[in-house]
Amino acid sequence: MTTPRTEHLVLTGVLTAEQAAETVRGILAVQRPDGAIPWFRGHHLDPWDHTEAAMALDAAGEHEAAERAYDWLARHQNEDGSWYAAYADGDAADVTDRGRETNFCAYVAVGVWHHYLATGDDTFLDRMWPTVYSAMEFVLRLQLPGGQIGWRCEDDGTGSDDALLTGSSSVHHALRCALAIAEEREEAQPDWELAVGALRHAIRRHPERFLDKSRYSMDWYYPVLGGALTGAEAKERIERDWDRFVVPEVGVRCVVPNPWVTGGESAELALALWAVGESDRALEILQSIQHLRDPKTGLYWTGYVFEDAAVWPEELTAWTAGSLLLAVAALGGDEATCAVFSGERLPWGLDADCCS
């Protein structure tokens, strides 16, 4: 095992260099020899959280381990470009949810672009291009007439007519990363450019096209994190529901009115805040969730019920640690992480805001 690169992962009140190294080693301990990264050993793997953990490994300089994670995705991609929603302990032969969720499948593009920016490895990008291309084509087959993305396809091929704002916002980010890969390879994808513009327009202008999940904090900040909302529009959205979701010195609620804060949502909000220039607030959020850190493993508990002062569920998840490391990496100026989550070098596609 290499020594994690942690100089940019040191953040006052969040991580020391040794704590950052412990967290990276905690994720590596969860990763299977074949590259799979389940939530924790014995639990399931889903493709989105697997990719999030792999990106954190890249941010820490663990490029070989991250590459093995992406190779796992390439080996186990379904013929239609998808992955199943859950695999027991990352065992590709033991599928526990045969549905295929669009934002899970799209996220590979974000991870592959991040890895390429971190390593400059053209061979890797060439090898992963068919995987990314097939994944995006699968996802876009489920784009609905209004631009939003149907959230899931069942095992029998039936696609959902319902769209989730959080999932579609994540797909928006992934589409822009996929377009960046295509541009790097000089392989124009005009259909993707049209698709991302239509999707962004739906996210910005047509909330009625999505299921109402406004009780969930992810629906609050994900249009910002996914890059569909920027500038003053993004800041206004954050301000609007700040007091509804943020519990000072405790973290970010997963869903209101439940007295439950979660590490993943808190770290993602911090990353969204950084992306709109609110680094001081981002730091405060990350500092507020250090009560979730497990000193034995360097990993983080999924959540905390603050009315009962109880950790719940009792899970130390690789993706929670991964989301925190990515937020810290952005605040620390890691070039690849900053480029991916700031939108720098990401194509916008067609501007569809002139459309109804």
Sine and cosine of phi, psi and omega as CSV:
sin_phi,cos_phi,sin_psi,cos_psi,sin_omega,cos_omega
0.00,0.00,0.73,-0.68,0.00,-1.00
-0.98,0.21,0.23,-0.97,0.09,-1.00
-0.99,0.10,0.87,-0.50,-0.04,-1.00
-0.85,0.52,0.57,-0.82,0.05,-1.00
-1.00,0.04,0.94,-0.35,-0.20,-0.98
-0.84,-0.54,0.12,0.99,-0.08,-1.00
-0.88,0.48,-0.57,0.82,0.01,-1.00
-1.00,-0.01,0.05,1.00,0.03,-1.00
-0.97,-0.25,0.18,0.98,0.08,-1.00
-1.00,0.00,0.83,-0.56,-0.06,-1.00
-0.58,-0.82,0.81,-0.59,-0.09,-1.00
-0.82,0.58,0.80,-0.59,0.03,-1.00
0.98,0.22,0.04,1.00,-0.01,-1.00
-0.85,-0.52,-0.89,0.45,-0.04,-1.00
-0.64,-0.77,0.71,-0.71,0.29,-0.96
-1.00,0.04,0.15,-0.99,0.01,-1.00
-0.87,0.50,-0.66,0.75,-0.01,-1.00
-0.93,0.36,-0.63,0.77,0.04,-1.00
-0.90,0.43,-0.65,0.76,0.04,-1.00
-0.88,0.48,-0.69,0.72,0.02,-1.00
-0.89,0.46,-0.62,0.78,0.03,-1.00
-0.89,0.45,-0.66,0.75,0.00,-1.00
-0.91,0.42,-0.67,0.74,0.04,-1.00
-0.89,0.46,-0.70,0.72,0.03,-1.00
-0.90,0.44,-0.53,0.85,0.06,-1.00
-0.89,0.46,-0.67,0.74,0.05,-1.00
-0.92,0.40,-0.69,0.73,0.01,-1.00
-0.87,0.49,-0.56,0.83,0.01,-1.00
-0.93,0.36,-0.43,0.90,0.04,-1.00
-0.98,0.18,-0.52,0.86,-0.07,-1.00
-0.90,0.43,0.73,-0.68,0.06,-1.00
-0.97,0.22,0.35,-0.94,0.03,-1.00
-0.84,0.54,-0.46,0.89,-0.01,-1.00
-0.99,0.12,0.03,1.00,0.05,-1.00
0.97,-0.23,-0.27,0.96,-0.04,-1.00
-0.92,0.40,0.62,-0.78,0.05,-1.00
-0.83,-0.56,1.00,-0.04,0.08,-1.00
-0.95,0.32,0.09,-1.00,0.05,-1.00
-0.83,0.56,-0.75,0.66,0.17,-0.99
-0.38,-0.93,0.30,-0.95,-0.08,-1.00
-0.89,0.47,0.77,-0.64,-0.05,-1.00
0.99,-0.12,-0.24,0.97,0.04,-1.00
-0.98,-0.19,-0.09,-1.00,-0.08,-1.00
-1.00,0.02,0.27,-0.96,0.18,-0.98
-0.95,-0.30,0.71,-0.70,0.27,-0.96
-0.87,-0.50,0.50,-0.86,-0.15,-0.99
-0.89,0.45,-0.53,0.85,-0.01,-1.00
-0.93,0.37,-0.78,0.62,-0.05,-1.00
-0.93,0.36,-0.55,0.84,0.13,-0.99
-0.84,0.55,-0.72,0.69,-0.01,-1.00
-0.93,0.37,-0.64,0.77,0.03,-1.00
-0.85,0.52,-0.69,0.72,0.03,-1.00
-0.91,0.41,-0.63,0.78,0.03,-1.00
-0.89,0.45,-0.64,0.77,0.04,-1.00
-0.89,0.45,-0.61,0.79,0.05,-1.00
-0.90,0.44,-0.62,0.79,0.05,-1.00
-0.89,0.46,-0.67,0.74,0.06,-1.00
-0.88,0.47,-0.66,0.76,0.00,-1.00
-0.88,0.48,-0.43,0.90,0.00,-1.00
-0.99,-0.11,0.13,0.99,0.02,-1.00
0.99,0.11,0.13,0.99,0.00,-1.00
-1.00,0.01,0.90,0.43,-0.16,-0.99
-0.94,0.35,-0.58,0.81,0.00,-1.00
-0.91,0.42,-0.67,0.74,0.02,-1.00
-0.91,0.41,-0.66,0.75,0.04,-1.00
-0.89,0.45,-0.67,0.74,0.00,-1.00
-0.89,0.46,-0.60,0.80,0.06,-1.00
-0.90,0.44,-0.56,0.83,0.05,-1.00
-0.91,0.42,-0.66,0.75,0.01,-1.00
-0.95,0.31,-0.56,0.83,0.07,-1.00
-0.90,0.44,-0.57,0.82,0.06,-1.00
-0.87,0.50,-0.70,0.71,0.03,-1.00
-0.88,0.48,-0.69,0.72,-0.02,-1.00
-0.89,0.46,-0.64,0.77,-0.04,-1.00
-0.93,0.36,-0.52,0.86,-0.18,-0.98
-0.92,-0.38,0.28,0.96,0.08,-1.00
-0.93,0.36,0.67,-0.74,0.05,-1.00
-0.94,0.33,0.32,-0.95,-0.04,-1.00
-0.88,0.48,-0.46,0.89,-0.01,-1.00
-1.00,0.07,0.06,1.00,0.03,-1.00
0.99,-0.12,-0.04,1.00,-0.08,-1.00
-0.99,-0.14,0.06,-1.00,0.28,-0.96
-0.77,-0.64,0.40,-0.92,0.08,-1.00
-0.95,0.31,0.30,-0.95,-0.10,-0.99
-0.97,0.26,-0.42,0.91,-0.04,-1.00
-0.41,-0.91,0.67,-0.75,0.04,-1.00
-0.79,-0.61,0.79,-0.61,-0.04,-1.00
-0.88,0.47,0.88,-0.47,0.03,-1.00
0.81,0.59,0.43,0.90,-0.01,-1.00
0.97,0.24,0.24,0.97,0.03,-1.00
-1.00,0.10,0.94,-0.35,-0.08,-1.00
-0.88,0.47,-0.35,0.94,0.00,-1.00
-1.00,0.06,-0.09,1.00,-0.07,-1.00
-0.84,-0.54,0.98,0.18,-0.04,-1.00
-0.99,0.11,0.80,-0.60,-0.02,-1.00
-0.96,-0.28,-0.21,0.98,0.10,-0.99
-0.58,-0.81,0.94,-0.33,-0.10,-0.99
-1.00,0.04,0.06,1.00,0.18,-0.98
-0.93,0.36,0.32,-0.95,0.00,-1.00
-0.78,-0.63,0.93,-0.37,-0.10,-1.00
-1.00,-0.06,0.73,-0.68,-0.16,-0.99
-0.91,0.42,-0.67,0.74,-0.02,-1.00
-0.94,0.33,-0.50,0.87,0.10,-0.99
-0.87,0.49,-0.70,0.72,-0.09,-1.00
-0.96,0.27,-0.56,0.83,-0.05,-1.00
-0.95,0.32,-0.47,0.88,-0.21,-0.98
-0.90,0.43,-0.31,0.95,0.05,-1.00
-0.83,0.56,-0.55,0.84,-0.02,-1.00
-0.91,0.42,-0.61,0.79,0.04,-1.00
-0.90,0.43,-0.72,0.69,-0.02,-1.00
-0.91,0.42,-0.68,0.74,-0.02,-1.00
-0.91,0.41,-0.67,0.74,0.04,-1.00
-0.90,0.43,-0.66,0.75,0.04,-1.00
-0.87,0.49,-0.70,0.71,0.00,-1.00
-0.90,0.44,-0.66,0.75,0.01,-1.00
-0.90,0.44,-0.69,0.72,0.02,-1.00
-0.91,0.42,-0.54,0.84,0.00,-1.00
-0.96,0.26,-0.48,0.88,-0.14,-0.99
-0.89,-0.45,-0.41,0.91,-0.11,-0.99
0.92,0.39,0.39,0.92,-0.11,-0.99
-1.00,0.08,0.99,-0.12,0.00,-1.00
-0.91,0.42,-0.57,0.82,0.00,-1.00
-0.89,0.46,-0.67,0.74,0.06,-1.00
-0.87,0.49,-0.71,0.70,-0.04,-1.00
-0.89,0.46,-0.66,0.75,0.03,-1.00
-0.89,0.45,-0.66,0.75,-0.04,-1.00
-0.93,0.38,-0.58,0.81,-0.06,-1.00
-1.00,0.03,-0.20,0.98,-0.05,-1.00
-0.84,0.55,-0.72,0.69,0.03,-1.00
-0.86,0.50,-0.57,0.82,0.03,-1.00
-0.91,0.41,-0.74,0.67,0.01,-1.00
-0.89,0.45,-0.72,0.70,-0.02,-1.00
-0.85,0.52,-0.75,0.66,-0.02,-1.00
-0.90,0.44,-0.63,0.78,0.01,-1.00
-0.90,0.45,-0.70,0.71,-0.02,-1.00
-0.93,0.37,-0.60,0.80,0.04,-1.00
-0.90,0.43,-0.63,0.78,0.08,-1.00
-0.87,0.50,-0.75,0.66,-0.05,-1.00
-0.88,0.48,-0.69,0.72,-0.09,-1.00
-0.96,0.29,-0.32,0.95,0.14,-0.99
-0.91,0.41,-0.30,0.95,0.01,-1.00
-0.97,-0.23,0.16,0.99,0.10,-0.99
-0.95,0.32,0.73,-0.69,-0.06,-1.00
-1.00,-0.01,0.26,-0.97,-0.08,-1.00
-0.84,0.55,-0.47,0.88,0.00,-1.00
-0.99,0.12,0.03,1.00,0.02,-1.00
0.98,-0.18,-0.44,0.90,0.00,-1.00
-0.94,0.34,0.29,-0.96,-0.08,-1.00
-0.95,-0.31,0.83,-0.55,0.13,-0.99
-0.84,0.55,0.69,-0.72,-0.27,-0.96
-0.98,0.18,-0.33,0.94,-0.15,-0.99
-0.38,-0.92,0.51,-0.86,0.13,-0.99
-0.86,-0.51,0.77,-0.63,-0.01,-1.00
-0.98,0.21,0.19,-0.98,-0.08,-1.00
-0.89,0.45,-0.43,0.90,0.01,-1.00
-1.00,0.09,0.07,1.00,0.03,-1.00
1.00,-0.07,-0.02,1.00,0.01,-1.00
-0.96,0.27,0.86,-0.51,0.01,-1.00
-1.00,-0.02,0.53,-0.85,0.01,-1.00
-0.98,0.21,0.61,-0.79,0.13,-0.99
-1.00,-0.02,0.04,1.00,0.03,-1.00
-0.99,-0.17,0.61,-0.79,0.01,-1.00
-0.84,-0.53,0.55,-0.83,0.04,-1.00
-0.94,-0.34,0.73,-0.68,-0.02,-1.00
-0.88,0.47,-0.68,0.73,0.01,-1.00
-0.88,0.47,-0.77,0.64,-0.03,-1.00
-0.88,0.47,-0.68,0.73,0.01,-1.00
-0.92,0.40,-0.56,0.83,0.05,-1.00
-0.92,0.40,-0.63,0.78,0.07,-1.00
-0.91,0.40,-0.64,0.77,0.05,-1.00
-0.90,0.44,-0.61,0.79,0.06,-1.00
-0.83,0.56,-0.73,0.68,0.04,-1.00
-0.87,0.48,-0.71,0.71,-0.03,-1.00
-0.90,0.43,-0.64,0.77,0.03,-1.00
-0.88,0.48,-0.65,0.76,0.02,-1.00
-0.92,0.40,-0.61,0.79,0.06,-1.00
-0.92,0.39,-0.64,0.77,0.04,-1.00
-0.89,0.45,-0.63,0.78,0.07,-1.00
-0.91,0.42,-0.59,0.81,0.06,-1.00
-0.90,0.44,-0.65,0.76,0.06,-1.00
-0.89,0.45,-0.70,0.71,0.00,-1.00
-0.88,0.48,-0.67,0.74,0.03,-1.00
-0.89,0.45,-0.67,0.74,0.01,-1.00
-0.86,0.50,-0.57,0.82,-0.01,-1.00
-1.00,-0.01,-0.01,1.00,-0.02,-1.00
0.84,0.54,0.70,0.72,0.06,-1.00
-0.84,-0.55,1.00,0.00,-0.07,-1.00
-0.86,0.51,0.61,-0.79,0.02,-1.00
-0.76,-0.65,0.97,0.25,-0.08,-1.00
-0.88,0.48,-0.52,0.85,0.03,-1.00
-0.91,0.42,-0.60,0.80,0.05,-1.00
-0.92,0.40,-0.61,0.79,0.02,-1.00
-0.89,0.47,-0.67,0.74,0.07,-1.00
-0.90,0.44,-0.67,0.74,-0.07,-1.00
-0.91,0.42,-0.68,0.73,-0.05,-1.00
-0.94,0.34,-0.56,0.83,0.07,-1.00
-0.91,0.41,-0.68,0.73,0.03,-1.00
-0.91,0.42,-0.63,0.78,0.02,-1.00
-0.91,0.41,-0.71,0.71,0.00,-1.00
-0.88,0.47,-0.64,0.76,0.03,-1.00
-0.88,0.47,-0.67,0.75,0.02,-1.00
-0.89,0.45,-0.68,0.73,-0.02,-1.00
-0.91,0.42,-0.67,0.74,-0.09,-1.00
-0.98,0.20,-0.58,0.81,-0.22,-0.98
-0.89,-0.45,-0.22,0.97,-0.14,-0.99
-0.72,-0.70,0.95,0.33,0.04,-1.00
-0.88,0.48,-0.39,0.92,-0.03,-1.00
-0.94,0.35,-0.20,0.98,0.01,-1.00
-0.99,0.11,-0.01,1.00,-0.03,-1.00
-0.86,-0.51,0.50,-0.86,0.12,-0.99
-0.86,0.51,0.60,-0.80,-0.02,-1.00
-0.98,0.21,0.98,-0.22,0.09,-1.00
-0.86,-0.51,0.57,0.82,-0.13,-0.99
-0.93,0.38,-0.19,0.98,0.10,-1.00
-0.95,0.30,-0.28,0.96,-0.08,-1.00
-1.00,-0.07,0.72,-0.70,-0.06,-1.00
-0.90,0.43,-0.49,0.87,-0.01,-1.00
-0.88,0.48,-0.58,0.81,0.05,-1.00
-0.93,0.38,-0.37,0.93,0.05,-1.00
-0.96,0.26,-0.80,0.61,-0.16,-0.99
-0.99,-0.16,-0.25,0.97,-0.11,-0.99
-0.93,0.38,-0.54,0.84,0.11,-0.99
-0.86,0.51,-0.45,0.89,0.07,-1.00
-0.99,0.16,-0.76,0.65,-0.01,-1.00
-0.88,0.48,-0.61,0.80,0.00,-1.00
-0.98,0.17,-0.04,1.00,0.11,-0.99
0.99,0.11,0.09,1.00,0.02,-1.00
-0.96,0.27,-0.54,0.84,0.08,-1.00
-0.94,-0.34,0.72,-0.69,0.00,-1.00
-0.68,-0.73,0.17,-0.99,0.12,-0.99
0.85,0.53,-0.64,-0.77,-0.06,-1.00
-0.89,0.46,-0.58,0.81,0.01,-1.00
-0.88,0.47,-0.66,0.75,0.02,-1.00
-0.92,0.39,-0.71,0.71,-0.02,-1.00
-0.90,0.44,-0.62,0.79,0.03,-1.00
-0.89,0.46,-0.64,0.77,0.01,-1.00
-0.91,0.42,-0.68,0.74,0.01,-1.00
-0.88,0.47,-0.71,0.70,-0.03,-1.00
-0.90,0.44,-0.60,0.80,-0.15,-0.99
-0.84,0.55,-0.66,0.75,-0.10,-1.00
-0.88,-0.48,0.32,0.95,-0.04,-1.00
-0.83,0.56,-0.80,0.60,-0.07,-1.00
-0.93,0.36,-0.35,0.94,0.00,-1.00
-0.96,0.29,-0.58,0.82,-0.13,-0.99
-0.93,-0.36,-0.47,0.88,-0.10,-1.00
-1.00,-0.01,0.83,-0.56,0.07,-1.00
-0.97,-0.23,0.94,-0.34,-0.11,-0.99
-0.82,0.58,0.74,-0.68,0.06,-1.00
0.91,0.41,0.20,0.98,0.02,-1.00
-0.83,-0.57,-0.67,0.74,0.01,-1.00
0.64,-0.77,-0.35,-0.94,-0.08,-1.00
-0.93,-0.38,0.77,-0.63,0.06,-1.00
-0.88,0.47,0.59,-0.80,0.16,-0.99
-0.97,0.24,-0.70,0.72,-0.06,-1.00
-0.50,-0.86,0.69,-0.72,0.07,-1.00
-1.00,-0.01,0.56,-0.83,0.13,0.99
-0.99,-0.10,0.28,0.96,-0.12,-0.99
-0.88,0.47,0.67,-0.74,-0.01,-1.00
-0.99,0.11,0.84,0.54,-0.14,-0.99
-0.72,-0.69,0.88,-0.47,0.10,-0.99
-0.97,-0.23,0.49,-0.87,-0.03,-1.00
-0.78,-0.63,0.58,-0.81,-0.04,-1.00
-0.92,0.38,-0.65,0.76,-0.03,-1.00
-0.89,0.45,-0.75,0.66,0.03,-1.00
-0.89,0.46,-0.62,0.79,0.00,-1.00
-0.90,0.43,-0.71,0.70,0.00,-1.00
-0.91,0.40,-0.63,0.77,0.02,-1.00
-0.92,0.40,-0.64,0.77,0.08,-1.00
-0.87,0.49,-0.66,0.75,0.03,-1.00
-0.86,0.52,-0.65,0.76,0.02,-1.00
-0.92,0.40,-0.64,0.77,0.06,-1.00
-0.90,0.43,-0.65,0.76,0.04,-1.00
-0.88,0.47,-0.70,0.71,0.05,-1.00
-0.85,0.53,-0.67,0.75,-0.07,-1.00
-0.90,0.44,-0.45,0.90,0.01,-1.00
-0.98,-0.22,0.28,0.96,0.11,-0.99
1.00,0.08,0.27,0.96,-0.01,-1.00
-0.97,-0.23,0.86,0.51,-0.10,-1.00
-0.91,0.41,-0.59,0.81,-0.01,-1.00
-0.90,0.45,-0.68,0.73,0.04,-1.00
-0.92,0.40,-0.63,0.78,0.03,-1.00
-0.86,0.51,-0.70,0.71,0.02,-1.00
-0.88,0.48,-0.68,0.73,0.00,-1.00
-0.88,0.48,-0.64,0.76,0.03,-1.00
-0.90,0.44,-0.71,0.70,-0.01,-1.00
-0.91,0.42,-0.63,0.78,0.05,-1.00
-0.90,0.43,-0.55,0.84,-0.09,-1.00
-0.94,0.34,-0.31,0.95,-0.08,-1.00
-0.96,-0.29,0.26,0.97,0.01,-1.00
-0.95,0.32,-0.22,0.98,0.13,-0.99
-0.92,0.40,-0.26,0.97,0.03,-1.00
-1.00,0.08,-0.12,0.99,-0.07,-1.00
-0.97,0.25,0.71,-0.70,0.09,-1.00
-0.99,-0.10,0.92,-0.40,-0.09,-1.00
-0.92,0.38,-0.34,0.94,-0.03,-1.00
-0.97,0.26,-0.60,0.80,-0.10,-1.00
-0.93,-0.36,-0.32,0.95,-0.12,-0.99
0.98,0.18,-0.03,1.00,0.04,-1.00
-1.00,0.03,0.03,-1.00,-0.10,-1.00
-0.81,-0.59,0.66,-0.75,0.10,-1.00
-0.91,0.42,0.55,-0.83,-0.04,-1.00
-0.88,0.47,-0.69,0.72,-0.08,-1.00
-0.37,-0.93,0.07,-1.00,-0.11,-0.99
-0.53,-0.85,0.81,-0.58,0.07,-1.00
-1.00,0.00,0.97,-0.24,-0.19,-0.98
-0.97,0.26,-0.41,0.91,0.05,-1.00
-0.93,0.36,-0.47,0.88,0.00,-1.00
-0.97,-0.26,-0.02,1.00,-0.07,-1.00
0.78,0.63,0.75,0.67,-0.10,-1.00
-0.76,-0.64,0.72,-0.69,0.17,-0.99
-0.93,0.36,0.75,-0.66,0.06,-1.00
-0.34,-0.94,0.69,-0.72,-0.22,0.98
-0.95,0.32,0.28,-0.96,-0.02,-1.00
-0.99,0.13,0.96,0.29,-0.03,-1.00
-0.73,-0.68,0.75,-0.66,0.13,-0.99
-0.97,-0.26,0.98,-0.21,-0.20,-0.98
-0.98,-0.20,0.67,-0.74,0.02,-1.00
-0.88,0.47,-0.58,0.81,-0.04,-1.00
-0.95,0.30,-0.51,0.86,0.08,-1.00
-0.91,0.42,-0.72,0.70,0.06,-1.00
-0.88,0.47,-0.64,0.77,0.00,-1.00
-0.89,0.45,-0.69,0.73,-0.01,-1.00
-0.90,0.43,-0.60,0.80,0.05,-1.00
-0.91,0.41,-0.70,0.71,0.00,-1.00
-0.88,0.47,-0.61,0.79,0.02,-1.00
-0.92,0.40,-0.64,0.77,0.05,-1.00
-0.90,0.44,-0.68,0.73,0.03,-1.00
-0.90,0.44,-0.65,0.76,0.00,-1.00
-0.88,0.47,-0.64,0.76,0.04,-1.00
-0.90,0.44,-0.73,0.69,0.02,-1.00
-0.90,0.44,-0.48,0.88,0.00,-1.00
-1.00,0.07,-0.03,1.00,0.09,-1.00
1.00,0.08,0.33,0.95,0.06,-1.00
-0.87,0.50,0.84,-0.54,-0.20,-0.98
-0.87,0.49,-0.75,0.67,-0.05,-1.00
-0.90,0.43,-0.71,0.71,-0.02,-1.00
-0.90,0.43,-0.67,0.74,0.04,-1.00
-0.88,0.47,-0.69,0.73,-0.02,-1.00
-0.89,0.45,-0.66,0.76,-0.06,-1.00
-0.94,0.33,-0.66,0.75,-0.12,-0.99
-0.99,-0.11,-0.22,0.98,0.12,-0.99
-1.00,0.06,-0.30,0.95,-0.08,-1.00
1.00,0.02,-0.01,1.00,0.03,-1.00
-0.87,0.50,0.74,-0.68,0.01,-1.00
0.93,0.36,0.21,0.98,0.05,-1.00
-0.98,-0.18,0.81,-0.58,0.02,-1.00
-0.90,0.43,0.49,-0.87,0.00,-1.00
-1.00,-0.04,-0.37,0.93,-0.12,-0.99
0.96,0.26,-0.23,-0.97,-0.01,-1.00
-0.95,0.32,0.73,-0.69,0.10,-0.99
-0.98,0.18,0.93,-0.36,-0.06,-1.00
-0.98,-0.21,0.19,0.98,-0.06,-1.00
-0.95,0.33,-0.18,0.98,0.10,-0.99
-0.99,0.16,-0.13,0.99,-0.08,-1.00
-1.00,-0.05,0.36,-0.93,0.01,-1.00
-0.99,0.13,0.00,0.00,0.00,0.00
